[in-house]
Amino acid sequence: MTRYSMPLAAGSAASALLVIVGLAVVAMLLLLFWRGRQRVRRRPEPPRPGQPRGDSWDTPDSSDSPNPPDSPGPSDRR
């Protein structure tokens, strides 16, 4: 052995501990990824854009006259 060389491997007990810690980290990352996907799946859909004139009470044909002849108006009520 030279002056600058030293063993790089861990002992058997430390090696087993590092393997267990590594597996726990991998398991935790997989669990967090799975939980994140479940959360995104449960998120409500974004609102869809409304259609043009979707909130209008008048149709383009009925906007010309205030009371079209085929619809009852305020004066037709009794």
MODELLER restraints for C-alpha pairs under 7 A, 6 or more apart:
rsr = mdl.restraints
at = mdl.atoms
rsr.add(forms.Gaussian(group=physical.xy_distance, feature=features.Distance(at['CA:62:A'], at['CA:68:A']), mean=6.52, stdev=0.5))
rsr.add(forms.Gaussian(group=physical.xy_distance, feature=features.Distance(at['CA:67:A'], at['CA:73:A']), mean=5.91, stdev=0.5))
